[in-house]
Amino acid sequence: MGRITGLLAALVIVAASVALAMLLISLAPEPESRALPPRIPFVLTGTVTASPGAIPVFGSGTVRPAREVNIAPQVGGRVASVNPAFLSGGRVGAGQTLFEIEEEDYRYRVEIAMADVAARQVALLEAREQAEIAAAEYESFSRRQTGDALAEPNPLTLRQPQLQAAEAALARDEARLAEARLALSRTVVTAPFDGYVRAESVDAGQIVAPGQVVGSLFALDAVEVVVSLSDSDAALVPGLWELNAGDDSIQVAARIDAEYGERIFTWNGYVDRAEASVDPRTRTVDVVIRVPEPFAAGVPVNGPAPGGNPPLLVGEYVDVEIEGIVMANMYRIPRAALQAGNEVWVVNGGGAVGIVPVRIFQRANDEAYVTGSLEAGQPVITGGLRFAVEGMRVLTEAQPL
């Protein structure tokens, strides 16, 4: 009897639970129905910009002197004095004395050479007088002869070899005098051009030898930057292989940017020449950019430096932008818009995709310079789509759902 009662109680509880669940389901609100959105991909786009000017060619390199020489005396001796400006980082002018070597020994050599020349001049006068006497005696002797004609006189009879030897001895001693004076003048070592001292290692009292390098000097009128370009980039430099080193009558403009104190400064330069060989390791062409007056303050791009605008320093790593060739119907697009196979996906009216083949001339930073059937202001797909077919519809920010 107890079992039956427990079973009935359990059945009642289960039935009540089922009834309560059905009641709750019936009282619940109906779920809101919503139409599924269309399955049209949303894409990111950029804009086509007409670029009628020159195509920029970008590169980088290290600033080096256009002219640099080692400073070495041509004569030896004890250093008598040194110009205070002849120090690392010092600036000197063309013809300015860098240091002097004691000149006493060289002045004595000049005086000795002058004495030798004076003695040789006297000897030459004596030789000429003796030659004239010998010639007169021979002429007098020939007049007294009434027989056969006299033979040609021996040069020794007329003392001609002695005269030539005296003339040669004088010329030799005059050359020695000129050499002694030249050596004396070389005791003063001067700067060959306006420049900065890169290094020096000479002090007063030091003994130097001829040809001993005691410093180096580079010119301040110009510097150079060697930029390594691929053959495709080098082909964009107009008239590159017609340029002659040092000839500035034909100039391809270039801009040099250097960073200083978290600021960017710029200088103007031009393409001077290209190396007539390809680098065997990188397979690139070295193009030399010449920058006149590099030690004038640079022009700030993003504001002056707190400590003042700097010069273009030798050894600094810089970015270079060369003014390349001018192409008709050139466009600038975001670099991300370039697709495989040199294609660009454009968005036409109504959101339809168009596939446009392009010719790529330059990739620079986040942009690319191309030619093709594009239009200025036309949107191009830069992301959000992995593949495309002609005419497929896409959504952009300008074409929301």
Secondary structure, DSSP 4 states (H G I P E B T S, - for coil): -HHHHHHHHHHHHHHHHHHHHHHHHHHSPPPPP-PPPP---B-EEEE-EE--SEEEEEEEEEEEESSEEEE--SS-EEEEEE-TT-STT-EE-TT-EEEEE--HHHHHHHHHHHHHHHHHHHHHHHHHHHHHHHHHHHHHHHHH--SSPPPPPPTTTTTHHHHHHHHHHHHHHHHHHHHHHHHHHTTEEE-SSSEEEEEE---TT-EE-TT---EEEEESSEEEEEEEE-HHHHTTSTTGGG--TT--SS--EEEEEEEETTEEEEEEEEEEEEEEEE-TTT--EEEEEEEESTTSPPEESS---TT-PPP--TT-EEEEEEEEEE-TT-EEEEGGGEETTTEEEEE-GGGBEEEEEEEEEEEETTEEEEEES--TT-EEEEES-S---TT-B-B-TTS--
